[in-house]
Amino acid sequence: EGKTELTEKDIDDRLYTAGQPDPDLIVRTGGEMRLSNFLLWQSSYAEHYSDPCYWPDFDENHLDQALEAYGLRVRKFGGNK
């Protein structure tokens, strides 16, 4: 019997987020700089933003700051361009 090649699509299709677009921005509250195994596969090209505010107090103003910072970034999607 021959081996079956495992593809990225095979993995994508088996995740809880199958059929959903990958995130463009991951916001981490509490000043943490790690992802803690959160959407590791799906966030490979996401921009990451850390805010010192803890989640219960994270409000619309904090979100606006995160989106503003995201809007200033030049996204390269793994390339050097």
HUWONOR-V811855 format. One line per field, one symbol per residue. phi: phi as a letter, one per 40 degrees, with the letter a starting at -180 (. if undefined). A space follows every 10 residues. Layout:
phi = ???
//
This chain:
phi = .cccccbdcd cdcbcccdgc ccccabbbcg gcbbcfgcfd ccccbccbbb bcccddccbd cccdcccccc cccccbfgcb c
//
